[in-house]
Amino acid sequence: MIVRNPILPGFHPDPCAVRVGGDYYVATSTFEWFPGVEIHHSTDLAHWTLLARPLDTQALLDLADVPNSGGVWAPCLSYVDGVFYLVYSITRTVEETVQDTENYLTCARDVRGPWSPRVRLHSGGFDASLFHDPDGSHWLVGMRWDSRAERNHFAGIFLQGYSVQNSAPVGEAKCIFAGSSLGLTEGPHLYHIDGSYLLMVAEGGTRADHAVLTCRSDTLLGPYRPDPGGHMLTARLRPDWPIQHAGHGSLVEDGHGRWYLFHLGARKGLCGGHSVLGRETFLQAVRFDAGGYPRLTGGDVLPAETVAVPDAQTADAPLDETPAQPAAFHCDFAEAALPLRFSWLRTPARHSLTARPGYLRLHGAESLVSRHRQAMLGTQLTHIPMTVRTRVAVRPSHFQQAAGLALFYHTANFYALLVTWDAALGRCLRLVKRDSKHSELLAPMRALPPHGEISLRADVSAEGIRFYSDTGQSWREIGDIARQPVTILSDEYANRCLEQGYTGAFATLCCQDQTGAEMAADFAFFTMCPPNHPLLGREPI
């Protein structure tokens, strides 16, 4: 079977994979979006389904006030003796030299939960992981952060014992690897393979210089010898390569002696050098050389766009098949619960699926630039081009009340098409662009009928974004304006406006009410799909 990368399109960074029998699970970061951590499942490495969002209570995860691109970083999913262990970091300060990070552990018998109350591990750094040694011992592995201005902030990879019985770290933490000359050493995972220990780390930062390095040791505590061939995966010397930012890897063996590397990467070429879809999850086939170090089977360090995996039924030669990645997502809010794919910004808002059957009711919360409590619900953009649509019933009576559709990167960069109120126009439509913390009205506000539902639409392409509304007659473009640049919704752009960016673009529904009255807005559906998709023909206007 030929698998086309990425296997998890859109914002799915920092993959950590584990195999349990014939099942593969991959956990990815969610940063400031709630519920925390996405776990995808597959039986063939080709077709993936979102199976669980384990950090789904505020007892496990409280993201109120976390900074943009803070929150849940680099989860580690592992399994031993019938138990899944999930280690995760919550980053609450993201500054040039200072990081405040909490590391926690939770566990479950079933990956779908319930997950146990969290155990606090330490706050020494981020990217903590858990290693289960064949001798029955358990070990915490993680990078150590040094905030002192004169020091290397990435102070090395540390190892410390962990007691499952006492749910607590044991003994002193020891540095087992200081990093290579590329620096920025993070994202560690430890493996026991053929009698030796293999340490895999990410280096170079999660941008253009990102890379994967492996080290070997005959004993758990080291010393760990870096691969004499250098980094096993990187695109840092090939800025023209279609997969950039390749790094932060995780290894899995398929039970038949075949190894695979899961890693993050970015497709900057989709939007003129800007990774609007964020850091995605990719898959590579791996072999081990005579020295025991893993190598990409292609014989190079560059990530491949396709990888051959055996068919799950034959476990032999690959089939001539390319599985389609599901690009369309439609929700008519007819079920008793929201789909797992939806995420809340930082904290879940007051909402209902029963107040008006067949609609999602959002109650207005804080402004779109708030880092505390917003009423914003959405999902990652996964493909370019893409069309996003919704229909909303809302009766604002104050200019501080609004509801509608937003294309959101973070609070410093977004577009919002909102139904609001104006003293001269009454109920009206407002299109706002926020660029590097500066907000701008993109077109004169348009009066709307005082009653009735309003359909909203955004067409996203590499060339830009167009916005439309419909009151029941036909789609009408918002303003006589050129396409708006999609690039402001990218990691690269965010880093140029003094706000770190790691999340990729989201399409969201939102409702604001700064009066405190918690105005209700009812959304009839949410649709995100490629242009001209058959789903659009079935969608109510």
Secondary structure as UniProt FT lines:
FT   STRAND          2..4
FT   STRAND          16..20
FT   TURN            21..22
FT   STRAND          23..28
FT   STRAND          33..34
FT   STRAND          38..42
FT   STRAND          49..52
FT   TURN            58..60
FT   TURN            64..65
FT   TURN            68..69
FT   STRAND          71..80
FT   TURN            81..82
FT   STRAND          83..94
FT   STRAND          99..108
FT   TURN            111..112
FT   STRAND          119..122
FT   STRAND          129..132
FT   TURN            134..135
FT   STRAND          138..145
FT   TURN            149..150
FT   STRAND          154..163
FT   TURN            164..167
FT   STRAND          168..177
FT   TURN            181..182
FT   STRAND          186..193
FT   TURN            194..195
FT   STRAND          196..203
FT   TURN            208..209
FT   STRAND          211..217
FT   TURN            220..221
FT   STRAND          225..226
FT   TURN            228..229
FT   STRAND          233..234
FT   TURN            236..237
FT   TURN            239..240
FT   STRAND          244..253
FT   STRAND          259..266
FT   HELIX           268..271
FT   TURN            272..273
FT   TURN            276..277
FT   STRAND          280..288
FT   TURN            290..291
FT   STRAND          294..296
FT   TURN            297..298
FT   STRAND          306..308
FT   TURN            312..314
FT   STRAND          329..331
FT   TURN            340..341
FT   STRAND          343..345
FT   STRAND          351..352
FT   TURN            354..358
FT   STRAND          360..363
FT   TURN            368..369
FT   STRAND          375..380
FT   STRAND          386..394
FT   TURN            399..400
FT   STRAND          401..410
FT   TURN            411..412
FT   STRAND          413..422
FT   TURN            423..425
FT   STRAND          426..435
FT   TURN            436..437
FT   STRAND          438..441
FT   STRAND          446..447
FT   STRAND          454..461
FT   TURN            462..463
FT   STRAND          464..470
FT   STRAND          476..477
FT   HELIX           486..489
FT   HELIX           491..496
FT   TURN            497..498
FT   STRAND          506..513
FT   TURN            514..515
FT   STRAND          520..529
FT   TURN            531..532
FT   HELIX           534..538
//
